[in-house]
Structure formats: structure tokens, C-alpha cells
Amino acid sequence: MNFFKEAPISVTVCDKDGKILDMNDKSISTFTKDGKSLVGNSLLDCHPEPARTKLLGLLENHNVNVYTIEKNGIKKMIYQMPWYENGDFGGYIELSMEIPFEMPHYVRQPKQ
């Protein structure tokens, strides 16, 4: 069962070389004009500079990358994280979700 197929966030998965392995429905509609999946394509071909260089660094160093963007009046949080299989680096998972411009922030304190 694919829990993310119809989720309201974009989920894109690539291998260790940046080749797209999977995209959910929201990812496909977000990143393509014709609604066709980009599975099998290289993420490197989809990113202009300086994002391409940043992506190369992530693939080399396996860091988590988190940031927000605003485009066409919509604010999104982008969370890019490495995935592993049996301890070996497999590639990246990117979650892209729309977020409000103003949102609550809570600081949770441990119970005394």
C-alpha cells in the first residue's frame, strides 16, 4: 500500500545518483506541465544553478536540507532527507508541503 500516493504533499524519491525513483500524485502535478511522471529522469537535469550544485553536495555528503520558499503566493516547506537501506546511502526523499504564512509555534516542555 502506498500511503503517500494521494497525500496533499509532494513526495519525490531519488537514488544515490539523483535518478528519480518515485513520485506521488502531488509531486507529478507540481513538477510537470503535462501530468507525466519524471521517474527515470535525473534530478540534476531538473535543477538550474545554484540548486544543481547544492543537490550535488547533498548527494555527496548525505546532509538533511530544510528550507521554505514562496512562489505564486504560496509558501512551502521543503524537507530533503537521505534514505538508507541496510545502512547504505540510497538517495534522497523530498517532502514539499504548503504551509501558512503565519502559523503557531509551540515549545513543549518535559513534565516535571
C-alpha positions as a printed Julia matrix, in Angstrom:
112×3 Matrix{Float64}:
  0.0    0.0     0.0
  1.32   3.42   -0.95
  0.21   5.8     1.8
  1.66   8.84    0.03
  0.14   8.3    -3.45
 -2.77  10.7    -2.88
 -1.34  12.7     0.05
 -1.67  16.5    -0.21
  2.13  16.93   -0.11
  4.69  16.27   -2.82
  6.87  13.23   -2.2
  9.78  12.64   -4.57
 12.4    9.89   -4.15
 15.73   9.64   -5.96
 18.63   7.19   -5.9
 22.21   7.96   -4.86
 22.98   9.36   -8.33
 19.95  11.66   -8.42
 17.78   9.48  -10.69
 14.1    9.83   -9.79
 12.73   6.53   -8.47
  9.22   7.55   -7.41
  6.82  10.47   -7.34
  3.4   10.64   -5.74
  0.42  12.26   -7.49
  1.02  15.71   -5.96
  4.7   15.63   -6.94
  3.8   14.77  -10.53
  1.24  17.57  -10.76
  3.62  20.06   -9.1
  6.72  19.37  -11.17
  5.3   18.53  -14.6
  3.17  20.51  -17.03
  1.71  17.51  -18.83
  0.97  15.3   -15.81
  3.52  12.67  -16.83
  5.85  11.23  -14.21
  9.53  12.14  -14.32
 10.53   8.74  -12.9
 13.75   7.62  -14.59
 14.96  11.19  -15.21
 17.85  12.82  -13.39
 17.08  15.49  -10.8
 20.28  17.19  -11.93
 18.61  17.91  -15.28
 15.62  19.48  -13.48
 17.59  22.0   -11.4
 19.37  25.13  -12.67
 22.3   26.66  -10.8
 22.81  27.19   -7.92
 20.29  24.46   -6.94
 22.14  21.9    -9.1
 25.4   22.42   -7.2
 23.51  22.23   -3.88
 21.96  18.92   -4.98
 25.37  17.52   -5.95
 26.63  18.43   -2.47
 23.68  16.69   -0.81
 24.25  13.53   -2.86
 27.92  13.57   -1.84
 27.56  14.49    1.84
 24.15  12.98    2.75
 23.02  16.01    4.77
 19.45  16.94    5.64
 18.35  20.13    3.87
 15.34  22.11    5.12
 14.07  25.49    3.93
 10.95  27.45    2.98
 10.08  29.03   -0.36
  7.38  31.31   -1.69
  6.16  31.02   -5.25
  2.97  32.37   -6.82
  1.7   33.49   -3.42
  2.11  30.03   -1.86
  4.59  29.32    0.92
  6.09  25.83    1.15
  8.42  23.97    3.43
 10.91  21.72    1.66
 12.44  18.85    3.64
 15.13  16.84    1.84
 16.49  13.84    3.72
 18.77  10.95    2.84
 17.35   7.44    2.88
 19.29   4.29    3.66
 18.91   0.57    3.05
 20.79  -1.75    5.38
 22.94   1.22    6.42
 23.96   2.1     2.85
 23.06   5.5     1.39
 20.3    5.02   -1.17
 19.42   8.56   -2.2
 17.02  11.3    -1.1
 13.39  11.76   -0.21
 11.97  15.25   -0.69
  8.78  16.33    1.05
  7.26  19.59   -0.18
  4.21  20.91    1.64
  2.2   24.11    1.54
  2.27  25.98    4.84
  0.5   29.13    6.05
  2.44  32.4     6.09
  1.59  32.77    9.77
  1.36  29.7    11.92
  1.53  28.85   15.6
  4.76  27.63   17.13
  4.7   25.64   20.36
  7.56  24.92   22.73
  6.9   21.65   24.55
  8.43  21.31   27.98
  9.0   17.94   29.63
  6.74  17.21   32.58
  8.34  17.89   35.94
